[in-house]
Amino acid sequence: QVQLVESGGGLVQAGGSLRLSCAASVNIFSQKIMGWYRQAPGKQRELVASITGGGNQNYADSVKGRFTISRDNAKSMVYLQMNALKPEDTAVYYCALRTVFGSWSYWGQGTQVTVSA
């Protein structure tokens, strides 16, 4: 019984910022490892960032220093703050949850992020 719903995508100029949100409906959210994936046409799916229940964060090299993942356990929300956006950041971004078996098996519907030059 897991539902993930993303919001906040849109069109932004290069150098601009967007904040993505993910509302999670899941038991014991505070103990769940959450992440953001993205997939662009012609490219493989990429894990952009992840965060543990305690707030430990990991980032793909391509977004280090520009993106920040965070969470609000009281609200069962996960966020992705994206700054200094580049055209190559254009992709569909997905909120995801890692199961106890180690698989990223639960996904939101995705939200489109388009960065214009």
Backbone torsions as a table, in degrees:
resi	resn	phi	psi	omega
1	GLN	NA	79.9	-178.6
2	VAL	-129.8	131.7	172.7
3	GLN	-132.6	132.1	178.1
4	LEU	-127.9	128.5	-176.7
5	VAL	-129.8	116.2	179.7
6	GLU	-91.1	155.7	172.9
7	SER	-155.6	165.4	174.5
8	GLY	106.5	-5.7	178.0
9	GLY	-69.8	168.0	180.0
10	GLY	165.6	-165.1	-179.7
11	LEU	-103.5	130.7	-179.3
12	VAL	-142.9	150.7	177.5
13	GLN	-78.2	152.0	175.9
14	ALA	-53.7	137.1	-176.9
15	GLY	91.3	-11.5	-179.3
16	GLY	-84.7	-171.9	-175.6
17	SER	-134.0	152.1	171.8
18	LEU	-142.2	152.3	175.6
19	ARG	-123.7	115.9	177.3
20	LEU	-92.4	145.9	178.5
21	SER	-125.4	149.2	176.9
22	CYS	-135.1	118.6	175.8
23	ALA	-94.5	122.7	-175.1
24	ALA	-109.2	131.6	171.3
25	SER	-112.8	98.8	-175.5
26	VAL	-159.3	148.0	177.8
27	ASN	-70.2	142.0	176.5
28	ILE	51.6	54.9	-178.4
29	PHE	-56.6	-37.6	-174.7
30	SER	-62.1	-17.5	179.8
31	GLN	-103.4	4.0	-176.9
32	LYS	-92.1	138.3	171.3
33	ILE	-83.0	125.1	-177.4
34	MET	-116.2	156.9	-179.8
35	GLY	-154.1	166.9	172.8
36	TRP	-119.8	125.9	172.8
37	TYR	-107.9	160.4	170.8
38	ARG	-142.7	153.4	177.5
39	GLN	-143.7	123.8	177.2
40	ALA	-108.1	155.0	178.6
41	PRO	-55.3	131.0	178.2
42	GLY	79.1	3.1	-179.4
43	LYS	-123.3	152.6	178.3
44	GLN	-74.6	156.7	177.2
45	ARG	-62.9	135.9	-174.0
46	GLU	-124.7	130.3	172.0
47	LEU	-78.8	111.7	-175.7
48	VAL	-80.1	-45.4	-175.8
49	ALA	-160.0	153.5	175.2
50	SER	-141.2	160.2	-179.0
51	ILE	-149.5	134.9	177.5
52	THR	-83.4	171.0	177.9
53	GLY	-59.2	-30.7	179.2
54	GLY	-85.6	-2.1	175.4
55	GLY	99.3	3.6	176.2
56	ASN	-70.2	131.5	-171.2
57	GLN	-117.1	147.9	172.3
58	ASN	-135.7	145.9	-175.9
59	TYR	-134.7	148.8	169.2
60	ALA	-68.7	147.9	-179.8
61	ASP	-56.9	-31.9	-175.8
62	SER	-67.4	-18.1	-176.5
63	VAL	-121.6	-1.6	-179.1
64	LYS	-57.3	134.0	180.0
65	GLY	86.6	-12.2	-178.7
66	ARG	-115.2	-35.6	-177.8
67	PHE	-107.6	148.5	176.3
68	THR	-135.3	124.6	174.8
69	ILE	-97.5	141.3	179.2
70	SER	-148.3	170.3	179.5
71	ARG	-148.0	154.8	174.9
72	ASP	-125.1	98.2	-174.9
73	ASN	-65.9	-30.5	178.8
74	ALA	-65.2	-29.3	-179.3
75	LYS	-104.5	-0.6	-175.8
76	SER	53.4	48.7	-177.7
77	MET	-122.9	146.5	172.6
78	VAL	-125.3	141.7	-176.8
79	TYR	-128.2	154.8	171.6
80	LEU	-133.2	107.0	175.7
81	GLN	-87.6	121.5	-176.5
82	MET	-116.2	115.2	179.1
83	ASN	-116.0	164.2	178.8
84	ALA	48.4	49.0	-175.2
85	LEU	-65.3	144.7	179.8
86	LYS	-120.1	155.5	177.3
87	PRO	-54.3	-33.4	179.4
88	GLU	-70.4	-7.6	172.8
89	ASP	-79.7	-8.8	179.9
90	THR	-59.9	124.9	-176.8
91	ALA	-177.5	170.8	166.6
92	VAL	-88.6	126.9	-177.9
93	TYR	-104.2	133.4	-176.6
94	TYR	-121.4	134.4	168.3
95	CYS	-81.9	138.9	-176.8
96	ALA	-142.1	156.1	-179.9
97	LEU	-124.8	135.2	179.1
98	ARG	-93.0	128.0	-178.8
99	THR	-78.9	169.9	178.0
100	VAL	-65.8	-16.6	177.6
101	PHE	-86.5	-3.6	176.5
102	GLY	93.0	6.7	-179.0
103	SER	-103.5	141.0	173.4
104	TRP	-83.5	87.8	-167.7
105	SER	-107.6	-9.1	-179.4
106	TYR	-120.5	133.5	-171.8
107	TRP	-135.8	148.5	169.1
108	GLY	-81.4	-176.5	-177.2
109	GLN	-80.3	-15.4	-179.6
110	GLY	93.5	149.6	175.7
111	THR	-136.8	133.8	-174.3
112	GLN	-81.0	130.7	172.4
113	VAL	-118.1	122.4	179.3
114	THR	-123.2	124.8	-179.1
115	VAL	-114.0	118.1	-179.3
116	SER	-89.6	149.8	-178.5
117	ALA	-72.3	NA	NA
